[in-house]
């Protein structure tokens, strides 16, 4: 599967950060991790000090799958509103899911602070605005439910939005807890820590076959090399769907761009993350202090290769929608790309094990909160491997 088309901004900005060799001989390990993107890197980082040998494998270079195309829009709000999510999983579990995502933002902040040198991470507010007047009532219900459950939110009327953000919208929820980072760079920073702890990372190593035996799992590469592992973590994003014998998600296409640099006078309230209630929604944030990252205009399907003409058309649509909303900001696209985007029935990720693949754990952070879901998955899977109880294990399980 081609996970993105064109060159995402992060690859151009960051380039090749670290290089890893491909596997050149059969090996044995305690933990094998398929996928060296942000999900696999967080899982390896969580387990790095627990006395188990870890081997991370990727068919590409680390971070160059979906992670390279991520817009790193870190929110605790998932794609399914809290008022709707409680209809799927009950109010207690819905609120817990939102709280776990909020906690994950601060866990990521703490991880970034511990890295040497400290990794660039910023807490940002998040503005969720009503796209139409007809959305205001439901958005206010969402605000009331979040506030009743202790989330730090404020209700903004149209005049507040115009004053703080410079655009027109009927109403909005302003949340205090959001964040931004460079997911591609963070992936490499985490893997470097993992490698320094004596664990192994291999690029350009594609797993052709997985065989489950009584106490071991055997992974066979395209070249016939074998990795024997006690436990397996599958963190290959959308490409992991082939390892699951039933449908759990639909794969869509999403589009994004990063603008040319803009003068500081055009920036808005605290460089907040901004998104809307329409579905599919448009979203935008500031990157590198003076560029605008803009995304949305999703398709409810995904081609193996998205043609350039479609990316150009979607880029024009995004620019037009943004210019209609933020009329005072002159914006020109500098980078644009398309990527795969998986959608689950309730907007929640799939984390944990399935009966058909013993001693195997999935970290599948599907939806708009892929990075925060990956941070949650790293903790749940670490506890499962270490035989520790985790109260959140069933929340994102395959049997919900």
BELPELIN-V69725 format. One record per residue. N is the residue number from 1. RES is the residue in one letter. PSI is psi in whole degrees, 0 to 359 (999 if undefined). NEAR is the number of other ideal C-beta (glycine too) atoms within 10 Angstrom. D_LAST is the distance of its C-alpha to the last C-alpha in Angstrom with 2 decimals. Layout:
BEGIN
N/RES/PSI/NEAR/D_LAST + N/RES/PSI/NEAR/D_LAST
END
This chain:
BEGIN
1/X/133/14/27.46 + 2/X/118/12/29.55 + 3/X/342/23/27.38 + 4/X/163/22/30.07 + 5/X/152/22/33.53 + 6/X/184/20/36.60 + 7/X/112/13/36.88 + 8/X/153/26/34.54 + 9/X/318/25/36.46 + 10/X/324/25/35.25 + 11/X/322/18/36.71 + 12/X/317/11/40.03 + 13/X/316/15/40.12 + 14/X/331/15/39.14 + 15/X/204/8/40.20 + 16/X/112/10/39.83 + 17/X/304/15/39.10 + 18/X/150/15/38.97 + 19/X/141/8/39.57 + 20/X/146/20/38.13 + 21/X/165/11/39.48 + 22/X/162/16/37.78 + 23/X/132/22/37.24 + 24/X/11/10/40.63 + 25/X/155/6/40.12 + 26/X/143/14/37.68 + 27/X/167/17/36.15 + 28/X/143/13/34.12 + 29/X/159/22/31.64 + 30/X/311/16/29.16 + 31/X/123/23/26.47 + 32/X/137/27/26.36 + 33/X/120/30/24.59 + 34/X/116/26/24.44 + 35/X/114/29/24.88 + 36/X/38/32/27.42 + 37/X/198/29/26.13 + 38/X/325/32/24.91 + 39/X/312/34/21.57 + 40/X/322/32/23.51 + 41/X/318/30/26.29 + 42/X/321/29/24.23 + 43/X/315/31/22.61 + 44/X/319/27/26.15 + 45/X/319/24/27.61 + 46/X/331/21/25.25 + 47/X/359/25/26.31 + 48/X/331/18/29.94 + 49/X/17/9/31.59 + 50/X/17/12/29.86 + 51/X/14/7/32.45 + 52/X/142/15/30.46 + 53/X/138/16/31.84 + 54/X/136/25/29.73 + 55/X/121/22/30.34 + 56/X/131/28/28.92 + 57/X/138/26/29.44 + 58/X/140/27/29.44 + 59/X/345/19/30.82 + 60/X/205/16/32.42 + 61/X/152/17/33.85 + 62/X/136/28/31.54 + 63/X/359/30/30.03 + 64/X/14/22/31.30 + 65/X/229/28/28.10 + 66/X/333/26/25.82 + 67/X/321/29/26.81 + 68/X/334/25/30.33 + 69/X/0/25/29.24 + 70/X/144/24/27.01 + 71/X/357/28/28.33 + 72/X/50/21/26.95 + 73/X/90/24/26.20 + 74/X/108/28/24.71 + 75/X/157/24/23.06 + 76/X/338/24/20.56 + 77/X/127/25/19.93 + 78/X/176/23/17.23 + 79/X/336/21/17.77 + 80/X/120/22/15.85 + 81/X/152/21/18.11 + 82/X/321/21/17.09 + 83/X/331/17/18.29 + 84/X/321/15/15.98 + 85/X/325/22/12.84 + 86/X/337/17/13.17 + 87/X/332/12/12.99 + 88/X/313/15/9.43 + 89/X/4/19/8.05 + 90/X/152/11/11.33 + 91/X/319/14/14.43 + 92/X/314/10/14.24 + 93/X/327/19/11.09 + 94/X/314/25/12.53 + 95/X/319/20/15.85 + 96/X/320/16/14.73 + 97/X/315/28/13.31 + 98/X/318/21/16.71 + 99/X/321/14/18.62 + 100/X/321/20/17.24 + 101/X/320/23/18.31 + 102/X/315/21/21.61 + 103/X/325/16/22.14 + 104/X/326/24/21.50 + 105/X/316/25/24.38 + 106/X/332/14/26.69 + 107/X/318/17/25.57 + 108/X/321/23/26.56 + 109/X/318/17/29.76 + 110/X/319/10/30.51 + 111/X/313/21/30.01 + 112/X/324/18/32.31 + 113/X/329/10/34.88 + 114/X/337/10/35.00 + 115/X/152/16/35.79 + 116/X/115/8/39.50 + 117/X/162/6/40.65 + 118/X/137/9/38.09 + 119/X/145/18/35.83 + 120/X/114/13/36.18 + 121/X/140/19/33.34 + 122/X/130/15/33.66 + 123/X/131/14/31.81 + 124/X/146/22/32.05 + 125/X/163/19/31.32 + 126/X/126/25/29.03 + 127/X/121/25/30.27 + 128/X/106/26/27.99 + 129/X/152/26/30.47 + 130/X/125/23/30.46 + 131/X/328/18/31.50 + 132/X/159/11/33.13 + 133/X/326/11/34.55 + 134/X/344/10/32.13 + 135/X/350/18/29.22 + 136/X/319/19/30.90 + 137/X/312/12/29.73 + 138/X/323/14/25.99 + 139/X/324/22/26.58 + 140/X/324/14/28.46 + 141/X/321/13/25.64 + 142/X/316/20/23.43 + 143/X/314/23/26.28 + 144/X/318/13/26.62 + 145/X/317/20/23.00 + 146/X/315/22/23.08 + 147/X/322/14/26.51 + 148/X/337/9/25.61 + 149/X/19/16/22.99 + 150/X/10/10/25.57 + 151/X/143/20/25.19 + 152/X/91/12/28.61 + 153/X/153/22/29.10 + 154/X/146/14/32.20 + 155/X/129/14/32.80 + 156/X/132/23/35.32 + 157/X/176/12/37.43 + 158/X/318/16/39.12 + 159/X/327/9/42.18 + 160/X/317/16/40.23 + 161/X/317/23/38.44 + 162/X/319/13/41.80 + 163/X/318/10/43.46 + 164/X/329/17/40.88 + 165/X/344/20/39.59 + 166/X/22/16/42.31 + 167/X/167/17/40.41 + 168/X/132/13/39.78 + 169/X/149/26/36.49 + 170/X/323/18/36.04 + 171/X/170/21/33.98 + 172/X/159/27/31.54 + 173/X/127/22/29.39 + 174/X/112/22/30.82 + 175/X/140/23/28.47 + 176/X/337/14/30.17 + 177/X/93/20/27.46 + 178/X/177/22/27.30 + 179/X/168/23/28.70 + 180/X/145/21/30.27 + 181/X/174/21/31.13 + 182/X/102/20/32.06 + 183/X/327/24/28.99 + 184/X/313/26/31.22 + 185/X/320/18/33.76 + 186/X/320/25/31.28 + 187/X/313/29/29.76 + 188/X/323/20/33.29 + 189/X/319/22/34.09 + 190/X/316/27/31.14 + 191/X/327/25/31.98 + 192/X/320/17/35.59 + 193/X/316/18/34.74 + 194/X/315/24/32.70 + 195/X/320/17/35.69 + 196/X/337/9/38.15 + 197/X/4/13/36.35 + 198/X/5/9/37.32 + 199/X/167/22/34.19 + 200/X/142/18/34.45 + 201/X/129/23/33.37 + 202/X/134/20/34.22 + 203/X/173/20/34.30 + 204/X/39/15/35.05 + 205/X/99/25/33.33 + 206/X/133/14/31.09 + 207/X/118/21/29.00 + 208/X/327/11/29.86 + 209/X/145/11/28.14 + 210/X/122/18/25.71 + 211/X/129/11/26.51 + 212/X/120/14/24.62 + 213/X/188/10/27.09 + 214/X/306/6/27.06 + 215/X/1/8/27.31 + 216/X/158/14/27.77 + 217/X/133/20/26.33 + 218/X/120/16/28.98 + 219/X/131/24/28.82 + 220/X/131/15/31.66 + 221/X/172/20/33.00 + 222/X/328/13/34.86 + 223/X/6/11/38.10 + 224/X/4/9/37.21 + 225/X/154/17/36.72 + 226/X/133/15/34.28 + 227/X/119/24/32.03 + 228/X/125/15/31.16 + 229/X/150/23/28.35 + 230/X/321/16/26.73 + 231/X/152/21/23.45 + 232/X/134/25/22.15 + 233/X/124/28/20.27 + 234/X/112/25/19.52 + 235/X/43/28/19.95 + 236/X/20/28/21.57 + 237/X/224/26/19.77 + 238/X/335/20/19.75 + 239/X/349/17/21.76 + 240/X/346/21/18.99 + 241/X/332/19/17.31 + 242/X/344/10/19.96 + 243/X/359/18/18.66 + 244/X/126/17/15.32 + 245/X/10/9/15.97 + 246/X/160/8/13.71 + 247/X/127/8/13.58 + 248/X/351/17/11.04 + 249/X/155/19/13.66 + 250/X/139/15/17.06 + 251/X/121/17/19.98 + 252/X/177/17/22.45 + 253/X/139/21/25.74 + 254/X/161/21/26.70 + 255/X/147/26/30.21 + 256/X/159/29/31.89 + 257/X/158/27/35.39 + 258/X/133/23/37.36 + 259/X/170/24/40.60 + 260/X/163/13/44.04 + 261/X/143/13/44.96 + 262/X/153/16/45.74 + 263/X/150/9/48.07 + 264/X/332/8/46.66 + 265/X/343/7/47.91 + 266/X/355/15/45.15 + 267/X/160/16/42.25 + 268/X/187/20/40.32 + 269/X/111/16/39.15 + 270/X/30/16/38.20 + 271/X/42/15/36.93 + 272/X/152/20/33.71 + 273/X/139/25/30.73 + 274/X/131/29/30.87 + 275/X/169/24/28.42 + 276/X/174/22/28.23 + 277/X/345/22/26.13 + 278/X/156/14/26.95 + 279/X/116/8/24.45 + 280/X/153/17/25.06 + 281/X/154/17/26.52 + 282/X/144/19/29.47 + 283/X/155/21/29.46 + 284/X/156/28/32.20 + 285/X/171/23/33.34 + 286/X/137/22/36.36 + 287/X/147/19/36.62 + 288/X/29/11/39.59 + 289/X/339/10/41.05 + 290/X/16/14/42.66 + 291/X/154/20/40.45 + 292/X/126/25/37.81 + 293/X/128/21/34.55 + 294/X/133/26/33.38 + 295/X/166/25/30.34 + 296/X/209/21/28.53 + 297/X/42/20/29.61 + 298/X/152/19/26.60 + 299/X/146/16/26.66 + 300/X/35/11/23.69 + 301/X/167/9/24.72 + 302/X/121/21/25.93 + 303/X/151/13/29.15 + 304/X/329/8/29.94 + 305/X/117/8/32.94 + 306/X/122/21/33.21 + 307/X/150/11/36.92 + 308/X/322/12/38.98 + 309/X/327/8/40.07 + 310/X/320/15/36.53 + 311/X/319/20/35.99 + 312/X/319/13/39.38 + 313/X/316/13/38.57 + 314/X/324/24/35.29 + 315/X/317/21/37.20 + 316/X/321/14/39.79 + 317/X/318/14/37.23 + 318/X/315/22/35.65 + 319/X/318/17/39.15 + 320/X/314/10/40.17 + 321/X/318/17/37.21 + 322/X/316/21/37.76 + 323/X/328/13/41.51 + 324/X/328/10/41.03 + 325/X/309/19/38.98 + 326/X/71/19/40.91 + 327/X/335/11/44.35 + 328/X/350/10/46.24 + 329/X/116/19/44.70 + 330/X/125/12/46.27 + 331/X/136/19/43.64 + 332/X/138/11/44.07 + 333/X/135/17/41.52 + 334/X/323/14/42.39 + 335/X/143/20/39.33 + 336/X/150/24/36.73 + 337/X/169/25/33.93 + 338/X/153/29/30.87 + 339/X/163/25/27.61 + 340/X/149/23/24.35 + 341/X/118/27/21.36 + 342/X/142/22/17.78 + 343/X/128/17/15.61 + 344/X/169/19/11.84 + 345/X/329/12/10.63 + 346/X/3/20/10.04 + 347/X/358/20/12.40 + 348/X/158/26/10.31 + 349/X/174/30/10.98 + 350/X/119/23/9.53 + 351/X/129/28/11.03 + 352/X/206/24/11.59 + 353/X/159/16/12.40 + 354/X/153/18/12.00 + 355/X/325/8/14.14 + 356/X/342/12/16.48 + 357/X/84/17/17.75 + 358/X/149/14/18.78 + 359/X/26/16/19.89 + 360/X/139/20/18.24 + 361/X/138/23/16.04 + 362/X/136/26/14.85 + 363/X/88/32/15.65 + 364/X/89/30/14.68 + 365/X/64/28/15.51 + 366/X/156/24/15.33 + 367/X/185/20/16.71 + 368/X/351/23/19.69 + 369/X/39/25/18.84 + 370/X/320/26/18.97 + 371/X/316/27/21.36 + 372/X/322/26/19.82 + 373/X/323/26/16.40 + 374/X/323/27/18.51 + 375/X/321/28/20.16 + 376/X/316/25/16.97 + 377/X/320/27/15.92 + 378/X/320/29/19.45 + 379/X/318/20/19.23 + 380/X/316/26/15.92 + 381/X/321/28/17.21 + 382/X/313/21/20.67 + 383/X/322/16/19.69 + 384/X/317/18/17.86 + 385/X/325/20/21.02 + 386/X/8/12/23.29 + 387/X/39/6/21.53 + 388/X/143/10/21.01 + 389/X/137/7/18.39 + 390/X/121/17/16.31 + 391/X/350/9/14.70 + 392/X/5/17/12.28 + 393/X/313/15/10.89 + 394/X/344/13/7.47 + 395/X/323/20/7.33 + 396/X/21/26/7.16 + 397/X/170/16/5.89 + 398/X/348/16/5.74 + 399/X/10/7/3.79 + 400/X/999/15/0.00
END
